[in-house]
Amino acid sequence: MTSGYQALFYLLLRRLSPERAHTLAFTALDAALQISPSSALTHMVGAVILGAVGEAEQAIAWSERGVRLSPFD
């Protein structure tokens, strides 16, 4: 599952409770990072999701890692 699909998956899950949707989205992101730990896009999608749920410090850390992995994307 690519990061773009994960983001779409998360948006569709918004019909679930926020806690359940958050858990499922990060389960998918963790699986993607297990497959490709250097995926800048996965880190950036994770940053967006973290920002959306109010985890600003974690969102910044994830986005900074994404930029370090692929500074020109």
PDB file of N, CA, C and O in Angstrom:
ATOM      1  N   MET A   1       0.861  -1.162   0.000  1.00  0.00           N
ATOM      2  CA  MET A   1       0.000   0.000   0.000  1.00  0.00           C
ATOM      3  C   MET A   1       0.910   1.229   0.000  1.00  0.00           C
ATOM      4  O   MET A   1       1.770   1.345   0.873  1.00  0.00           O
ATOM      5  N   THR A   2       0.751   2.119  -0.925  1.00  0.00           N
ATOM      6  CA  THR A   2       1.598   3.307  -0.978  1.00  0.00           C
ATOM      7  C   THR A   2       1.068   4.385  -0.049  1.00  0.00           C
ATOM      8  O   THR A   2      -0.063   4.315   0.430  1.00  0.00           O
ATOM      9  N   SER A   3       1.895   5.367   0.193  1.00  0.00           N
ATOM     10  CA  SER A   3       1.526   6.420   1.134  1.00  0.00           C
ATOM     11  C   SER A   3       0.286   7.191   0.705  1.00  0.00           C
ATOM     12  O   SER A   3      -0.547   7.540   1.541  1.00  0.00           O
ATOM     13  N   GLY A   4       0.158   7.460  -0.593  1.00  0.00           N
ATOM     14  CA  GLY A   4      -1.025   8.162  -1.076  1.00  0.00           C
ATOM     15  C   GLY A   4      -2.297   7.398  -0.759  1.00  0.00           C
ATOM     16  O   GLY A   4      -3.306   7.982  -0.365  1.00  0.00           O
ATOM     17  N   TYR A   5      -2.239   6.093  -0.935  1.00  0.00           N
ATOM     18  CA  TYR A   5      -3.397   5.267  -0.604  1.00  0.00           C
ATOM     19  C   TYR A   5      -3.645   5.257   0.894  1.00  0.00           C
ATOM     20  O   TYR A   5      -4.790   5.192   1.339  1.00  0.00           O
ATOM     21  N   GLN A   6      -2.575   5.321   1.667  1.00  0.00           N
ATOM     22  CA  GLN A   6      -2.738   5.359   3.119  1.00  0.00           C
ATOM     23  C   GLN A   6      -3.468   6.617   3.542  1.00  0.00           C
ATOM     24  O   GLN A   6      -4.334   6.578   4.417  1.00  0.00           O
ATOM     25  N   ALA A   7      -3.120   7.730   2.922  1.00  0.00           N
ATOM     26  CA  ALA A   7      -3.799   8.983   3.269  1.00  0.00           C
ATOM     27  C   ALA A   7      -5.279   8.908   2.913  1.00  0.00           C
ATOM     28  O   ALA A   7      -6.132   9.324   3.696  1.00  0.00           O
ATOM     29  N   LEU A   8      -5.580   8.379   1.736  1.00  0.00           N
ATOM     30  CA  LEU A   8      -6.969   8.212   1.330  1.00  0.00           C
ATOM     31  C   LEU A   8      -7.684   7.273   2.295  1.00  0.00           C
ATOM     32  O   LEU A   8      -8.819   7.527   2.700  1.00  0.00           O
ATOM     33  N   PHE A   9      -7.014   6.197   2.654  1.00  0.00           N
ATOM     34  CA  PHE A   9      -7.545   5.238   3.614  1.00  0.00           C
ATOM     35  C   PHE A   9      -7.886   5.947   4.923  1.00  0.00           C
ATOM     36  O   PHE A   9      -8.949   5.719   5.500  1.00  0.00           O
ATOM     37  N   TYR A  10      -6.986   6.801   5.385  1.00  0.00           N
ATOM     38  CA  TYR A  10      -7.226   7.537   6.626  1.00  0.00           C
ATOM     39  C   TYR A  10      -8.447   8.438   6.492  1.00  0.00           C
ATOM     40  O   TYR A  10      -9.290   8.480   7.388  1.00  0.00           O
ATOM     41  N   LEU A  11      -8.544   9.150   5.388  1.00  0.00           N
ATOM     42  CA  LEU A  11      -9.688  10.046   5.206  1.00  0.00           C
ATOM     43  C   LEU A  11     -11.006   9.278   5.193  1.00  0.00           C
ATOM     44  O   LEU A  11     -12.006   9.741   5.742  1.00  0.00           O
ATOM     45  N   LEU A  12     -11.002   8.119   4.572  1.00  0.00           N
ATOM     46  CA  LEU A  12     -12.210   7.297   4.552  1.00  0.00           C
ATOM     47  C   LEU A  12     -12.553   6.790   5.947  1.00  0.00           C
ATOM     48  O   LEU A  12     -13.723   6.611   6.284  1.00  0.00           O
ATOM     49  N   LEU A  13     -11.531   6.562   6.743  1.00  0.00           N
ATOM     50  CA  LEU A  13     -11.748   6.045   8.093  1.00  0.00           C
ATOM     51  C   LEU A  13     -12.274   7.099   9.059  1.00  0.00           C
ATOM     52  O   LEU A  13     -12.632   6.785  10.194  1.00  0.00           O
ATOM     53  N   ARG A  14     -12.318   8.326   8.615  1.00  0.00           N
ATOM     54  CA  ARG A  14     -12.803   9.385   9.499  1.00  0.00           C
ATOM     55  C   ARG A  14     -14.242   9.141   9.938  1.00  0.00           C
ATOM     56  O   ARG A  14     -14.730   9.764  10.881  1.00  0.00           O
ATOM     57  N   ARG A  15     -14.909   8.235   9.248  1.00  0.00           N
ATOM     58  CA  ARG A  15     -16.275   7.891   9.670  1.00  0.00           C
ATOM     59  C   ARG A  15     -16.245   7.052  10.943  1.00  0.00           C
ATOM     60  O   ARG A  15     -17.261   6.920  11.625  1.00  0.00           O
ATOM     61  N   LEU A  16     -15.089   6.486  11.263  1.00  0.00           N
ATOM     62  CA  LEU A  16     -14.932   5.751  12.518  1.00  0.00           C
ATOM     63  C   LEU A  16     -14.647   6.745  13.634  1.00  0.00           C
ATOM     64  O   LEU A  16     -14.533   7.947  13.390  1.00  0.00           O
ATOM     65  N   SER A  17     -14.534   6.253  14.829  1.00  0.00           N
ATOM     66  CA  SER A  17     -14.149   7.144  15.924  1.00  0.00           C
ATOM     67  C   SER A  17     -12.749   7.677  15.624  1.00  0.00           C
ATOM     68  O   SER A  17     -11.943   6.982  15.005  1.00  0.00           O
ATOM     69  N   PRO A  18     -12.458   8.879  16.046  1.00  0.00           N
ATOM     70  CA  PRO A  18     -11.137   9.447  15.773  1.00  0.00           C
ATOM     71  C   PRO A  18      -9.995   8.575  16.291  1.00  0.00           C
ATOM     72  O   PRO A  18      -8.961   8.454  15.635  1.00  0.00           O
ATOM     73  N   GLU A  19     -10.173   7.976  17.444  1.00  0.00           N
ATOM     74  CA  GLU A  19      -9.121   7.136  18.005  1.00  0.00           C
ATOM     75  C   GLU A  19      -8.871   5.911  17.132  1.00  0.00           C
ATOM     76  O   GLU A  19      -7.723   5.536  16.892  1.00  0.00           O
ATOM     77  N   ARG A  20      -9.941   5.294  16.664  1.00  0.00           N
ATOM     78  CA  ARG A  20      -9.823   4.094  15.824  1.00  0.00           C
ATOM     79  C   ARG A  20      -9.202   4.449  14.480  1.00  0.00           C
ATOM     80  O   ARG A  20      -8.341   3.723  13.982  1.00  0.00           O
ATOM     81  N   ALA A  21      -9.633   5.562  13.888  1.00  0.00           N
ATOM     82  CA  ALA A  21      -9.085   5.980  12.603  1.00  0.00           C
ATOM     83  C   ALA A  21      -7.600   6.283  12.730  1.00  0.00           C
ATOM     84  O   ALA A  21      -6.807   5.901  11.869  1.00  0.00           O
ATOM     85  N   HIS A  22      -7.226   6.971  13.803  1.00  0.00           N
ATOM     86  CA  HIS A  22      -5.820   7.305  14.046  1.00  0.00           C
ATOM     87  C   HIS A  22      -4.991   6.028  14.182  1.00  0.00           C
ATOM     88  O   HIS A  22      -3.921   5.906  13.585  1.00  0.00           O
ATOM     89  N   THR A  23      -5.493   5.087  14.966  1.00  0.00           N
ATOM     90  CA  THR A  23      -4.778   3.826  15.173  1.00  0.00           C
ATOM     91  C   THR A  23      -4.596   3.072  13.863  1.00  0.00           C
ATOM     92  O   THR A  23      -3.500   2.589  13.576  1.00  0.00           O
ATOM     93  N   LEU A  24      -5.649   2.965  13.071  1.00  0.00           N
ATOM     94  CA  LEU A  24      -5.544   2.252  11.798  1.00  0.00           C
ATOM     95  C   LEU A  24      -4.620   2.965  10.817  1.00  0.00           C
ATOM     96  O   LEU A  24      -3.861   2.317  10.096  1.00  0.00           O
ATOM     97  N   ALA A  25      -4.678   4.283  10.786  1.00  0.00           N
ATOM     98  CA  ALA A  25      -3.806   5.029   9.875  1.00  0.00           C
ATOM     99  C   ALA A  25      -2.349   4.810  10.242  1.00  0.00           C
ATOM    100  O   ALA A  25      -1.517   4.599   9.360  1.00  0.00           O
ATOM    101  N   PHE A  26      -2.027   4.856  11.528  1.00  0.00           N
ATOM    102  CA  PHE A  26      -0.636   4.668  11.907  1.00  0.00           C
ATOM    103  C   PHE A  26      -0.192   3.222  11.830  1.00  0.00           C
ATOM    104  O   PHE A  26       1.001   2.956  11.684  1.00  0.00           O
ATOM    105  N   THR A  27      -1.106   2.293  11.924  1.00  0.00           N
ATOM    106  CA  THR A  27      -0.753   0.900  11.674  1.00  0.00           C
ATOM    107  C   THR A  27      -0.324   0.741  10.217  1.00  0.00           C
ATOM    108  O   THR A  27       0.661   0.062   9.925  1.00  0.00           O
ATOM    109  N   ALA A  28      -1.063   1.368   9.309  1.00  0.00           N
ATOM    110  CA  ALA A  28      -0.711   1.313   7.886  1.00  0.00           C
ATOM    111  C   ALA A  28       0.607   2.034   7.618  1.00  0.00           C
ATOM    112  O   ALA A  28       1.434   1.534   6.856  1.00  0.00           O
ATOM    113  N   LEU A  29       0.819   3.203   8.233  1.00  0.00           N
ATOM    114  CA  LEU A  29       2.081   3.917   8.055  1.00  0.00           C
ATOM    115  C   LEU A  29       3.253   3.109   8.603  1.00  0.00           C
ATOM    116  O   LEU A  29       4.305   3.041   7.968  1.00  0.00           O
ATOM    117  N   ASP A  30       3.086   2.503   9.761  1.00  0.00           N
ATOM    118  CA  ASP A  30       4.149   1.671  10.325  1.00  0.00           C
ATOM    119  C   ASP A  30       4.481   0.501   9.406  1.00  0.00           C
ATOM    120  O   ASP A  30       5.649   0.155   9.231  1.00  0.00           O
ATOM    121  N   ALA A  31       3.447  -0.109   8.819  1.00  0.00           N
ATOM    122  CA  ALA A  31       3.683  -1.208   7.875  1.00  0.00           C
ATOM    123  C   ALA A  31       4.456  -0.722   6.657  1.00  0.00           C
ATOM    124  O   ALA A  31       5.356  -1.409   6.173  1.00  0.00           O
ATOM    125  N   ALA A  32       4.107   0.463   6.161  1.00  0.00           N
ATOM    126  CA  ALA A  32       4.813   1.028   5.006  1.00  0.00           C
ATOM    127  C   ALA A  32       6.273   1.304   5.347  1.00  0.00           C
ATOM    128  O   ALA A  32       7.161   1.074   4.525  1.00  0.00           O
ATOM    129  N   LEU A  33       6.520   1.798   6.565  1.00  0.00           N
ATOM    130  CA  LEU A  33       7.899   2.071   6.963  1.00  0.00           C
ATOM    131  C   LEU A  33       8.693   0.791   7.204  1.00  0.00           C
ATOM    132  O   LEU A  33       9.916   0.791   7.062  1.00  0.00           O
ATOM    133  N   GLN A  34       8.026  -0.288   7.562  1.00  0.00           N
ATOM    134  CA  GLN A  34       8.707  -1.581   7.676  1.00  0.00           C
ATOM    135  C   GLN A  34       9.188  -2.049   6.308  1.00  0.00           C
ATOM    136  O   GLN A  34      10.271  -2.619   6.174  1.00  0.00           O
ATOM    137  N   ILE A  35       8.363  -1.799   5.297  1.00  0.00           N
ATOM    138  CA  ILE A  35       8.707  -2.186   3.929  1.00  0.00           C
ATOM    139  C   ILE A  35       9.774  -1.266   3.357  1.00  0.00           C
ATOM    140  O   ILE A  35      10.724  -1.725   2.723  1.00  0.00           O
ATOM    141  N   SER A  36       9.613   0.037   3.582  1.00  0.00           N
ATOM    142  CA  SER A  36      10.528   1.024   3.003  1.00  0.00           C
ATOM    143  C   SER A  36      10.802   2.130   4.025  1.00  0.00           C
ATOM    144  O   SER A  36      10.151   3.175   4.003  1.00  0.00           O
ATOM    145  N   PRO A  37      11.769   1.897   4.921  1.00  0.00           N
ATOM    146  CA  PRO A  37      12.031   2.866   5.980  1.00  0.00           C
ATOM    147  C   PRO A  37      12.510   4.225   5.480  1.00  0.00           C
ATOM    148  O   PRO A  37      12.440   5.213   6.211  1.00  0.00           O
ATOM    149  N   SER A  38      12.986   4.283   4.265  1.00  0.00           N
ATOM    150  CA  SER A  38      13.484   5.551   3.732  1.00  0.00           C
ATOM    151  C   SER A  38      12.469   6.246   2.835  1.00  0.00           C
ATOM    152  O   SER A  38      12.841   7.088   2.018  1.00  0.00           O
ATOM    153  N   SER A  39      11.201   5.905   2.978  1.00  0.00           N
ATOM    154  CA  SER A  39      10.158   6.524   2.167  1.00  0.00           C
ATOM    155  C   SER A  39       9.839   7.925   2.694  1.00  0.00           C
ATOM    156  O   SER A  39       9.192   8.088   3.729  1.00  0.00           O
ATOM    157  N   ALA A  40      10.309   8.923   1.957  1.00  0.00           N
ATOM    158  CA  ALA A  40      10.041  10.311   2.338  1.00  0.00           C
ATOM    159  C   ALA A  40       8.542  10.597   2.318  1.00  0.00           C
ATOM    160  O   ALA A  40       8.024  11.288   3.195  1.00  0.00           O
ATOM    161  N   LEU A  41       7.855  10.068   1.320  1.00  0.00           N
ATOM    162  CA  LEU A  41       6.421  10.320   1.198  1.00  0.00           C
ATOM    163  C   LEU A  41       5.654   9.763   2.397  1.00  0.00           C
ATOM    164  O   LEU A  41       4.722  10.404   2.882  1.00  0.00           O
ATOM    165  N   THR A  42       6.030   8.592   2.875  1.00  0.00           N
ATOM    166  CA  THR A  42       5.365   8.018   4.041  1.00  0.00           C
ATOM    167  C   THR A  42       5.561   8.921   5.257  1.00  0.00           C
ATOM    168  O   THR A  42       4.633   9.133   6.037  1.00  0.00           O
ATOM    169  N   HIS A  43       6.768   9.447   5.412  1.00  0.00           N
ATOM    170  CA  HIS A  43       7.020  10.359   6.532  1.00  0.00           C
ATOM    171  C   HIS A  43       6.206  11.641   6.391  1.00  0.00           C
ATOM    172  O   HIS A  43       5.697  12.164   7.383  1.00  0.00           O
ATOM    173  N   MET A  44       6.081  12.144   5.185  1.00  0.00           N
ATOM    174  CA  MET A  44       5.316  13.378   4.989  1.00  0.00           C
ATOM    175  C   MET A  44       3.816  13.149   5.240  1.00  0.00           C
ATOM    176  O   MET A  44       3.148  13.990   5.842  1.00  0.00           O
ATOM    177  N   VAL A  45       3.300  12.016   4.777  1.00  0.00           N
ATOM    178  CA  VAL A  45       1.889  11.690   5.038  1.00  0.00           C
ATOM    179  C   VAL A  45       1.672  11.535   6.540  1.00  0.00           C
ATOM    180  O   VAL A  45       0.672  12.005   7.083  1.00  0.00           O
ATOM    181  N   GLY A  46       2.607  10.878   7.200  1.00  0.00           N
ATOM    182  CA  GLY A  46       2.518  10.745   8.648  1.00  0.00           C
ATOM    183  C   GLY A  46       2.505  12.096   9.339  1.00  0.00           C
ATOM    184  O   GLY A  46       1.781  12.298  10.314  1.00  0.00           O
ATOM    185  N   ALA A  47       3.313  13.022   8.828  1.00  0.00           N
ATOM    186  CA  ALA A  47       3.358  14.375   9.401  1.00  0.00           C
ATOM    187  C   ALA A  47       2.012  15.072   9.250  1.00  0.00           C
ATOM    188  O   ALA A  47       1.550  15.744  10.172  1.00  0.00           O
ATOM    189  N   VAL A  48       1.388  14.913   8.095  1.00  0.00           N
ATOM    190  CA  VAL A  48       0.076  15.534   7.875  1.00  0.00           C
ATOM    191  C   VAL A  48      -0.956  14.955   8.840  1.00  0.00           C
ATOM    192  O   VAL A  48      -1.747  15.690   9.431  1.00  0.00           O
ATOM    193  N   ILE A  49      -0.940  13.651   8.990  1.00  0.00           N
ATOM    194  CA  ILE A  49      -1.902  13.007   9.887  1.00  0.00           C
ATOM    195  C   ILE A  49      -1.653  13.442  11.330  1.00  0.00           C
ATOM    196  O   ILE A  49      -2.593  13.747  12.065  1.00  0.00           O
ATOM    197  N   LEU A  50      -0.382  13.469  11.728  1.00  0.00           N
ATOM    198  CA  LEU A  50      -0.066  13.917  13.087  1.00  0.00           C
ATOM    199  C   LEU A  50      -0.520  15.355  13.316  1.00  0.00           C
ATOM    200  O   LEU A  50      -1.062  15.681  14.372  1.00  0.00           O
ATOM    201  N   GLY A  51      -0.298  16.204  12.331  1.00  0.00           N
ATOM    202  CA  GLY A  51      -0.756  17.581  12.441  1.00  0.00           C
ATOM    203  C   GLY A  51      -2.264  17.672  12.563  1.00  0.00           C
ATOM    204  O   GLY A  51      -2.788  18.490  13.318  1.00  0.00           O
ATOM    205  N   ALA A  52      -2.956  16.828  11.817  1.00  0.00           N
ATOM    206  CA  ALA A  52      -4.421  16.846  11.826  1.00  0.00           C
ATOM    207  C   ALA A  52      -4.995  16.431  13.180  1.00  0.00           C
ATOM    208  O   ALA A  52      -6.088  16.854  13.556  1.00  0.00           O
ATOM    209  N   VAL A  53      -4.252  15.605  13.902  1.00  0.00           N
ATOM    210  CA  VAL A  53      -4.753  15.161  15.210  1.00  0.00           C
ATOM    211  C   VAL A  53      -4.141  15.951  16.361  1.00  0.00           C
ATOM    212  O   VAL A  53      -4.307  15.594  17.527  1.00  0.00           O
ATOM    213  N   GLY A  54      -3.420  17.047  16.020  1.00  0.00           N
ATOM    214  CA  GLY A  54      -2.926  17.939  17.057  1.00  0.00           C
ATOM    215  C   GLY A  54      -1.582  17.591  17.666  1.00  0.00           C
ATOM    216  O   GLY A  54      -1.207  18.143  18.700  1.00  0.00           O
ATOM    217  N   GLU A  55      -0.860  16.692  17.043  1.00  0.00           N
ATOM    218  CA  GLU A  55       0.464  16.297  17.544  1.00  0.00           C
ATOM    219  C   GLU A  55       1.543  17.086  16.804  1.00  0.00           C
ATOM    220  O   GLU A  55       2.285  16.528  15.995  1.00  0.00           O
ATOM    221  N   ALA A  56       1.624  18.387  17.088  1.00  0.00           N
ATOM    222  CA  ALA A  56       2.485  19.294  16.321  1.00  0.00           C
ATOM    223  C   ALA A  56       3.963  18.921  16.399  1.00  0.00           C
ATOM    224  O   ALA A  56       4.639  18.900  15.370  1.00  0.00           O
ATOM    225  N   GLU A  57       4.475  18.629  17.576  1.00  0.00           N
ATOM    226  CA  GLU A  57       5.905  18.313  17.695  1.00  0.00           C
ATOM    227  C   GLU A  57       6.275  17.064  16.911  1.00  0.00           C
ATOM    228  O   GLU A  57       7.296  17.036  16.225  1.00  0.00           O
ATOM    229  N   GLN A  58       5.450  16.038  17.011  1.00  0.00           N
ATOM    230  CA  GLN A  58       5.707  14.817  16.239  1.00  0.00           C
ATOM    231  C   GLN A  58       5.565  15.089  14.745  1.00  0.00           C
ATOM    232  O   GLN A  58       6.340  14.563  13.946  1.00  0.00           O
ATOM    233  N   ALA A  59       4.596  15.894  14.363  1.00  0.00           N
ATOM    234  CA  ALA A  59       4.401  16.221  12.947  1.00  0.00           C
ATOM    235  C   ALA A  59       5.636  16.912  12.388  1.00  0.00           C
ATOM    236  O   ALA A  59       6.068  16.610  11.276  1.00  0.00           O
ATOM    237  N   ILE A  60       6.201  17.828  13.145  1.00  0.00           N
ATOM    238  CA  ILE A  60       7.413  18.518  12.703  1.00  0.00           C
ATOM    239  C   ILE A  60       8.563  17.528  12.545  1.00  0.00           C
ATOM    240  O   ILE A  60       9.293  17.576  11.555  1.00  0.00           O
ATOM    241  N   ALA A  61       8.724  16.642  13.504  1.00  0.00           N
ATOM    242  CA  ALA A  61       9.807  15.650  13.433  1.00  0.00           C
ATOM    243  C   ALA A  61       9.647  14.747  12.212  1.00  0.00           C
ATOM    244  O   ALA A  61      10.619  14.476  11.507  1.00  0.00           O
ATOM    245  N   TRP A  62       8.425  14.282  11.960  1.00  0.00           N
ATOM    246  CA  TRP A  62       8.186  13.417  10.800  1.00  0.00           C
ATOM    247  C   TRP A  62       8.434  14.176   9.500  1.00  0.00           C
ATOM    248  O   TRP A  62       9.022  13.625   8.570  1.00  0.00           O
ATOM    249  N   SER A  63       7.999  15.421   9.422  1.00  0.00           N
ATOM    250  CA  SER A  63       8.190  16.174   8.182  1.00  0.00           C
ATOM    251  C   SER A  63       9.665  16.480   7.962  1.00  0.00           C
ATOM    252  O   SER A  63      10.145  16.428   6.830  1.00  0.00           O
ATOM    253  N   GLU A  64      10.390  16.798   9.031  1.00  0.00           N
ATOM    254  CA  GLU A  64      11.827  17.044   8.892  1.00  0.00           C
ATOM    255  C   GLU A  64      12.553  15.796   8.406  1.00  0.00           C
ATOM    256  O   GLU A  64      13.460  15.886   7.579  1.00  0.00           O
ATOM    257  N   ARG A  65      12.160  14.646   8.911  1.00  0.00           N
ATOM    258  CA  ARG A  65      12.776  13.385   8.430  1.00  0.00           C
ATOM    259  C   ARG A  65      12.450  13.167   6.963  1.00  0.00           C
ATOM    260  O   ARG A  65      13.319  12.759   6.193  1.00  0.00           O
ATOM    261  N   GLY A  66      11.216  13.432   6.565  1.00  0.00           N
ATOM    262  CA  GLY A  66      10.839  13.294   5.163  1.00  0.00           C
ATOM    263  C   GLY A  66      11.659  14.200   4.255  1.00  0.00           C
ATOM    264  O   GLY A  66      12.079  13.792   3.172  1.00  0.00           O
ATOM    265  N   VAL A  67      11.883  15.419   4.699  1.00  0.00           N
ATOM    266  CA  VAL A  67      12.686  16.365   3.901  1.00  0.00           C
ATOM    267  C   VAL A  67      14.139  15.911   3.840  1.00  0.00           C
ATOM    268  O   VAL A  67      14.776  16.008   2.792  1.00  0.00           O
ATOM    269  N   ARG A  68      14.664  15.417   4.955  1.00  0.00           N
ATOM    270  CA  ARG A  68      16.053  14.903   4.941  1.00  0.00           C
ATOM    271  C   ARG A  68      16.199  13.737   3.985  1.00  0.00           C
ATOM    272  O   ARG A  68      17.219  13.611   3.307  1.00  0.00           O
ATOM    273  N   LEU A  69      15.183  12.881   3.923  1.00  0.00           N
ATOM    274  CA  LEU A  69      15.252  11.709   3.050  1.00  0.00           C
ATOM    275  C   LEU A  69      15.161  12.077   1.578  1.00  0.00           C
ATOM    276  O   LEU A  69      15.762  11.419   0.729  1.00  0.00           O
ATOM    277  N   SER A  70      14.417  13.116   1.281  1.00  0.00           N
ATOM    278  CA  SER A  70      14.235  13.520  -0.124  1.00  0.00           C
ATOM    279  C   SER A  70      14.056  15.033  -0.182  1.00  0.00           C
ATOM    280  O   SER A  70      12.930  15.523  -0.272  1.00  0.00           O
ATOM    281  N   PRO A  71      15.158  15.774  -0.131  1.00  0.00           N
ATOM    282  CA  PRO A  71      15.066  17.223  -0.004  1.00  0.00           C
ATOM    283  C   PRO A  71      14.491  17.945  -1.226  1.00  0.00           C
ATOM    284  O   PRO A  71      14.113  19.111  -1.115  1.00  0.00           O
ATOM    285  N   PHE A  72      14.415  17.297  -2.368  1.00  0.00           N
ATOM    286  CA  PHE A  72      13.948  17.971  -3.573  1.00  0.00           C
ATOM    287  C   PHE A  72      12.513  17.623  -3.949  1.00  0.00           C
ATOM    288  O   PHE A  72      12.032  18.051  -4.998  1.00  0.00           O
ATOM    289  N   ASP A  73      11.826  16.857  -3.113  1.00  0.00           N
ATOM    290  CA  ASP A  73      10.420  16.493  -3.397  1.00  0.00           C
ATOM    291  C   ASP A  73       9.471  17.485  -2.795  1.00  0.00           C
ATOM    292  O   ASP A  73       8.256  17.339  -2.933  1.00  0.00           O
TER     293      ASP A  73
END
